[in-house]
Amino acid sequence: MAKKLHIKKGDTVIVISGESKGQKGRVLEVDRKNLRAIVEGVNLVSKHQKPNAAYPQGGIIKKEAPIHISNLMLVDPKTNKPTRIGRKLNSEGKLVRYSKKSGEEIK
């Protein structure tokens, strides 16, 4: 079974190491099996695209490549700074993620 991760699709994250360090973006996809995520506008690679229905012109296109989740940190919704994540039971008894920096619940 795949491990539970600190980030989900739709989260805003910041890259904390690697070539794209310091860049922010929204998570488009998470691969739990390989512990990787695709982040909007981060870790762009050039792909040589043959002409097809989607790209009738073809040529070289920029595309987001997966980045390891250990290089990503969630952005605190309150302070807009990177934060670590904890899990706790809310008032309804549901397990939710919260920001360790501000204590704010993450939707």
Secondary structure, DSSP 4 states (H G I P E B T S, - for coil): -PPP-S--TT-EEEE-SSTTTT-EEEEEEEETTTTEEEETTSSEEEEEE---SS-SS-EEEEEEPPEEGGGEEEEPTTT-SEE-EEEEE-TTS-EEEEETTT-PEE-
